[in-house]
Amino acid sequence: MKLKKIWLSIFISIIFLIMAACGNAVTPAPPTPLAPTATLRPTRTTTPTAPVDPALVIGSTQVSPKDGMVMVYVPAGEFLMGSADTDKDAFFWEKPQHTVYMNAYWIDQTEVTNAMYTLCVEAGVCNKPYYDSYSHPKYIDHPVVGVDWYQAQAYCGWAGRWLPIAAEWEKAARGTDGRIYPWGEGIDCKLANYWGKDVGCIGNTQPVGSYPGGASPYGVLDMIGNALEWVADWDDGNDYTDSPGENPLGPGSGTLRMHRGSSWRNEPEDTRVAAREPSFPNNFNNDLGFRCAQ
């Protein structure tokens, strides 16, 4: 397993070197733009744009009127982002672990479901996923998968939200103490839907919210397992040495986008909340979905 991770690290590094040498000539053409074009996110600042409501605390929720998504509140403050040097499974680009301050925000409690995504398709804003199973009644409450980064971006814009930046995703997943998993330490099939030690826990996606024991300190569900999740950031393959200490938005441009979390297809060492993976934005898979923030 360790050998597999080494070869993966070498392979991804070679991809970045080739893109740099070719002036990003390998960038795939994006799909036809969706109409209307969704705004990725409002302009961000390092201070709140409105007074903080003292009534909002950890455990506060609200419901998005557009799609009925329950959202949970993540208060402003610092958290530990990235992997510690003692994490033997971590890639170099997850290090060093560092302190980041984030403004307060809301994040979807679960991944966007097939039922929710169908609303956007019916509104004429979102393209259908690349797999027909999303419309099957059996999977109505499963996370929508088979969507590329552009489709995820379009949905969040339609819903009046945005794709979370990686730092928003990671804080919501782990809280402030640098824990390995949303619930703390150790993983098993009662806490998350992943591949398991020898065989898959389930072998497919499950309805969102099926693992309440795997909730994060803020009450966010399914941050580990079930489906990988697109985030807004470009991924340049670099470590966190020069990462901003407040509301980091990631690189200003690039070729690859980032997805976070893990899915029913990931093995234990790839299920850590600090793990990140690059992907071409028009890639899709049967275990790649998303959630939104606000």
N, C-alpha and C positions, 0 to 999 in steps of 0.2 A: 504493500500500500504506500509506504514511504517513497519507494522507487517511482510509483505512478505519479505522485505529487511532484517529484523532482523533474520528471519528463514533461509534465504539464507546465511547470514554471519555465522550463527552457523553451518549450513550444510557444508560449505566449510572449516571452521576451523576443523571440525571433520575429514574431508577427509585428511587434512594435518597431523593431529595427528595420524591417522591410518597408513598412509604411513611411518611416522617416526618410529612408533612402530614396523612395519613389515620390516623395512629396505628396503622400496620401493618395497616390494614383489608384490604389486598390479600393477606394471608397465605393461601395455599391450605390447605385442610383436609388434614391428613396422612392417609395411607392407614390402613386398619384395623390396629391394633397387632398385631404378631406375638406369638405365645405359644410358649414363655415369653418375656417381655420381656428383651432382652439389656442388660447393663450396659455403658455406653459405655466407662468406664475407671475404675480405682481412683483414690482420692484421691491427688493428686500433692503432693510436697514439694520443697523446694529442695536437699535432701541425700538421698543414697541411704538407703533403708530397711533395707539389710542391708550387711555388709562386702563390699567389692569383691573379687572372686576374682582374684588376680594371674595365674592361668592363662589368663584371658580376654584376648585381644589382637585387634587387627585381623586378620581372617581366620578367627576362631573362628566355628563354626557349630553349630547344634542343629536337631533335627527336631521339629516339633510332632506330638504323638501323635494329635491329633484328625483331622488332614487330611493329614499327611505333608509339610507345607510346610517347606522348608529355610529357616532364619532365620539372619541374619548379625548379628554383634555390632558395636555402635557405642559406643565408649568414651566416658566422661564427658569434658567439656572444652568449650572455646569454639569457635565457628565464626562466619563472616561470613554474615549473613542479609540478603536483599534485594538490590537492584540499585544499582550505583555510578552516580554522576551522569554518567559517561562512556558509559553504555549507552543508545544512541540509541533503542532499541526498547522501553525500559522505560516503564510507566505510572507516574504519580505515586505510586500506592498501593504500589509496590514499593520506594519510597525513604523515608528514607535507608538506605543500607546500614549495618548496625550489628552489634556484637558480642553474641552470645548464648551463655550457658553452659547446657549440657544435661547432665542426669544420664545415666548409661549406660542403654542399652536394646537390645532386639533388634528387628529389622524383617524382614518377609518378603523373601526374596531376589528373588522375582518377584511379579507380580500374581496374585491368586487365580484359578485356572483353572476352566473349566466342570466338569471332573471333580471338583474339590474342592467347588465350590458344590453340585453334585448331592448330595453326602453330607449337607449341611445340609438340603436340600429333602427328602430321604428320611427324615431324622430328624424331620421335621415342624416344624422351627424356622424355616426360611427359605421365603419365597414364591418361586415360579418367576420367573426374569427375564421381562421384557416381550417378549423375542424367543425364538421356538422353536428357533433354531439352536443354542442352548447344549447341547441334548441330542443333537445330531447327532455321530456318531462322528468326522467330519472335523475337528470343532472341539474335541475333548476336551481338548487341551493349550493351547488359546487362552485368553486372559484372558476371564473372564466379563464381559459387558457387558449393557446394558439393565437395570441395577439402579439403584434410587434410593438416597438416603442412608440411609433406614431399613433397607433390605435389607442394605446394606453393614455397618451398625452391628450388625444382628442376627447376621450371619455371624460377625463378629469376636468377639462375645460368646459365641456357641455354641462357637467354636474355643478359648476361653480366652484371647483376646487383645483388643485394642482397635483402633479406628480411630486411626491416628497423628495427632497434632496437626501443624499445618503446619510447625512448627519441627523436629519429629522427621523429617518427610518431607524437608525441605530439607537438613538436615545429612547425612542418609543419602545424598542425591543428589549433594552437591557437596563433601563433606569440609570442611576448615577454611579453605581459602585463597580463598574467594569466586569460584571459577571459574564460567564461564558455563554449561558443560555438565558432566555427570558425569566425562567423560574429559579435559576441559581446554578447548581452544578449537577452533572450527570444527566443522561438521557435514556429514555426507554419508550416503547410503543404506547404507553398510557399517557404520555405527555405530548407527543408529536407524531405526525404521519410521515415517516422517513423510510429509508430502505432497510434499516435494522442491521444487526450484527451479521446475520447470515442470509436472511431473506427479507423481502419487503414486509413492513408492518401490515399494509393493506394491499399494495400493488396498484393503486390508482388514487385519484383525488377523493376526498370525502367532503360532505357538507361542511361549509364554514362553521366555525365555532364548536366543532366536535370534540375539542380537547381543552375544556375549561381549566384543567390542572396545569396547562402550559401557558397560562396568561402571564404577561409581563407585569412589572410593578405598577403600571398605569392601567392595567386591565385590557391591553391589546392582545388579540388572539391570533393564532396561526402565523406568528412571525417566523417560526421555524417549522419546516415540513409543509405538506400539502402542495403548495405551489411556490416557485421562485417569483420574485417581484421586481418589475422594472422600477428604477428610480430616475430622477431627472438628470443626474450628473453625467458628463463626459468621463471617461476613464482613460487616463494617460499611462497607466501601468507603473507610476511612480509611488514611492512610499509617502508617509505623512510628515516627512522631515520639515517641509515648508508650509504645512497646512495652517490656515488662519485660525486664530483662537476664538473667533466669534462668528457664528452663522456661516460656516464655510459653504460656498456654492460649488466647489470643485473647479476643474479647469474651465477656462473660458471658451474653449473649442476643442475639437478632436474628431476622431473617426469612429471610436467605439463608445457605446453607452454602457451603463452599469446596471446590473441587477443584484439584488441582495436576498438574504434569507436562504432557504433551501426547499426542496420538494420531496415528494414521495419517492423520487428516484435517487436522492442523495444519500451517501453513506455517512456514518457518524462524524468523521473528522471534518466533513464539509457542512455540518449543520450549525456551526458556531455563529453567533450573531455578528461577530466582527468580519466574517468571511465576505469577500466581494469578488465578483467575476465580471469580465468585460464581454461585450457581445455587439455585433453589428446591429444597428437600430432596426433594420428590417428583418432580423431573425425572429423566428417563432418556434415554439415547441409545445408538446402536450403537457408540459409541467411549468409553463411560464405565464404568469398572470401579473396582477398589480393591485395596489390600493392607492387611495388619494389622501391628500392633506388639505388643510385650510388655515 
